[in-house]
Amino acid sequence: MILPCPTRLRNDFSDMLRLRNYDTKYIKGIGPERAKLLASELGIHSAYDLVRHFPTGYIDRSKTYSLRSLHAALGEDFANVQLRGRFVSFNVLGEGAKMRLIGLFSDGTGSVECVWFRGVRETRKRLRAGEEYVLFGRPSRFNGQLQLTHPEVETPQKAESNGGIRAVYPLTENLRRRNITGRVLHEAIVGFLNKLNRHLEDVLPPSTVQSLGLMDLDTALRTIHLPTNPQALQKARERLKFEELFFIQADMLMRSRKRKLDTAGYVMPRIGTRFNDFYSQCLPFSLTGAQKRVIKEIHADICSGRQMNRLVQGDVGSGKTLVALMAMLLALDNGYQACLMAPTEILATQHFETIRGLVAKIGIGVALLTGSTRAKERRVIDEGLRDGSIHILIGTHAVIEERVEFKKLGMAVIDEQHRFGVAQRARLWKKSECPPHILVMTATPIPRTLAMTVYGDLDVSVIDELPPGRKPVQTVLRYEKNRAQVQAAIRRQLDAGHQVYIVYPLVEENEKLDLKSVTEGFESACELYKPHMTALVHGRMKPAEKDAQMALFSSGKAGVLVATTVIEVGVNVPNATTMVIENAERFGLSQLHQLRGRVGRGAENSYCVLMSKYELSADTRKRLEIMTSTTDGFVIAEADMQLRGPGDIEGTAQSGLPFDLKIANLAQDGQIIQMARRAAETLLDSDPGLALPENRNFMSALKDMLSRAQDWSRIS
């Protein structure tokens, strides 16, 4: 609730949380209209939001330049400069939307034209010829003349008080058009902080601040907005980044510890005939050491009496599905059913075919449920789930529909879980009297610091070995001039009895982007690779059409599969040895790695060809060169996070950090993340419930922050 009256502040409070209840419209320099704009454009509703609207950079206002020196620097690109002098004249030109104000400014060593296209009348009323001003802005040249567009103009007294390092704030174009500039925000924030006549109490535990030598909160907030020197600024940034990450780590650890104490899970100690028969009769290859280790970790979880919430990471082709199946067999041996939920029909169908084939010898009932399952089949599945004759259900979102009822669901496996919303995953809990054990799988390796933050409340297992016989995929970068050689290589693979994927980014041609389309590629491949059959799969096809085309390729009847990224996950054709990715520059690293994982699934040498235009940006070329230099998914994930940031990796925006990050960066602040994790563990080891008086401020702040976010604390 925002306080209705400014007198409630009284300038004497020290609790940071009360800043949340003070409306920005009462802050000097903001007012009602600007408050509405800040709320709609930047989500700034209260004084708390305002003082935590952190700068994105800083400019140096300590030096004053002469116009003579700027004129002498003809042809150079200018940074922002500060000038001191007087306006000689003003001239208003044009009318209406084309009106502009031109002021001639001189410092005695030279002159410069200043131009305003917005707020012309207000600016003209405010400025007077002959009076001394300080200008700040970025010079440019127009028709050979030096010019400043929309410079900041201050009196010498005001400029002196704002001198030194000045903060630069994130703004929207709409705010700039309404004359809410970085200077307006800076003055409002600094003015508000200066009016508080008491030190703001720290929200972090005193023991944490002292043991790590952190800057206190009051000093950090004042310094981040008005730094006195670069060293102090660095300490302020580190303090505020740590604070954000510490809240996240403490929340994650408290959830995890509480769940392990409070959330009972089915006890599954028995290793019975289904698991043992599968191990002795059906195992397609010897388990790797990593697979054995992860199965032991899962077994320990399900014997503990607490609900398992475990994330299994593994590179493409590392054998995660086999581990998940053996975990489900453990559930079956203890009298429970299991389900596996996948994000797409293609992936669900692939899992169904693989698992049904693996367990065919040992008489386990496996069913597939998707959105396209016919009503008659659904009735049979519904009955089999209720009477227990279906032991393992594999499906898409259809698995969590209300009508789906299990006799006794004990384990749920979620594949590529970042594609499911938290609310969807939560519905699995309602399928059982006691929460089922949860096993989450991802084929996208997650950088350690990101996993520590986004999945900090899960136990993490890593499958870091490939099954025996797998060979690394050889990856090369090729350009249009190499197309004939690539086509010849494809024909050699086809003539040798192998199969080939050709992946395109678009279904239809896009003239604006000049990208090749999958439909055009299909027509070309049909002609080029005769007599070998070519199949086509893309996202706009009906499920039955996709299934029919995939069946042609999976059965070996079609030698070439032309597709979009619908084959990114879940397609397993060991005879496919070559993948060609058209317009590879349009794909992210993780997606390229996922696509490449469709080949190299057999014992033959396999190849991935990245086709790209020759003219590439430095970042794009670096991305493609990383793909050709390594097949290690964890190396690629780290590089991807450094290049793109964490936002797109593993769906972190959807997976849901409990609080927004205003200043910390998951891609760049790995050391601070680890420091925050260790500090949170130390704090909770000494005070598990955060009940000690010295931790009261932190607990209050944490509760307040959680109350403003959707509480998914029991769902992994």
Sequence and secondary structure as in RCSB ss.txt:
>XXXX:A:sequence
MILPCPTRLRNDFSDMLRLRNYDTKYIKGIGPERAKLLASELGIHSAYDLVRHFPTGYIDRSKTYSLRSLHAALG
EDFANVQLRGRFVSFNVLGEGAKMRLIGLFSDGTGSVECVWFRGVRETRKRLRAGEEYVLFGRPSRFNGQLQLTH
PEVETPQKAESNGGIRAVYPLTENLRRRNITGRVLHEAIVGFLNKLNRHLEDVLPPSTVQSLGLMDLDTALRTIH
LPTNPQALQKARERLKFEELFFIQADMLMRSRKRKLDTAGYVMPRIGTRFNDFYSQCLPFSLTGAQKRVIKEIHA
DICSGRQMNRLVQGDVGSGKTLVALMAMLLALDNGYQACLMAPTEILATQHFETIRGLVAKIGIGVALLTGSTRA
KERRVIDEGLRDGSIHILIGTHAVIEERVEFKKLGMAVIDEQHRFGVAQRARLWKKSECPPHILVMTATPIPRTL
AMTVYGDLDVSVIDELPPGRKPVQTVLRYEKNRAQVQAAIRRQLDAGHQVYIVYPLVEENEKLDLKSVTEGFESA
CELYKPHMTALVHGRMKPAEKDAQMALFSSGKAGVLVATTVIEVGVNVPNATTMVIENAERFGLSQLHQLRGRVG
RGAENSYCVLMSKYELSADTRKRLEIMTSTTDGFVIAEADMQLRGPGDIEGTAQSGLPFDLKIANLAQDGQIIQM
ARRAAETLLDSDPGLALPENRNFMSALKDMLSRAQDWSRIS
>XXXX:A:secstr
  BS GGGTTT    HHHHTTBBGGGSTTTHHHHHHHHHHHH   BHHHHHT   SEEEE S    HHHHHHTTT
     EEEEEEEEEEEEES GGG EEEEEEE SS EEEEEESSSHHHHHHH  TTSEEEEEE EEEETTEEEEES
 EEE HHHHHHT SEEEE    HHHHHTT  HHHHHHHHHHHHHH  S    SS HHHHHHHT   HHHHHHHHH
S SSHHHHHHHHHHHHHHHHHHHHHHHHHHHHHHHHH B        HHHHHIIIII SS   HHHHHHHHHHHH
HHHTTB  EEEEEE TTS HHHHHHHHHHHHHHTT EEEEE SSHHHHHHHHHHHHHHTGGGT  EEEE TT  H
HHHHHHHHHHHHT   EEEESGGGGSTT   SSEEEEEEETGGGS HHHHHGGGGGSSS  EEEEEESS   HHH
HHHHTTTSEEEEE    TT    EEEEEEGGGHHHHHHHHHHHHHTT EEEEE SBSS BTTTTB BHHHHHHHH
HHHTTTSEEEEE TTS HHHHHHHHHHHHTTSEEEEEE GGGSSS   TTEEEEEETTGGGS HHHHHHHHTTS 
 SSS  EEEEEE S   HHHHHHHHHHHH   HHHHHHHHHHHH STTGGGHHHH  SS  SS  TTT HHHHHH
HHHHHHHHHHH TT  SGGGHHHHHHHHHHHHTS   TT  
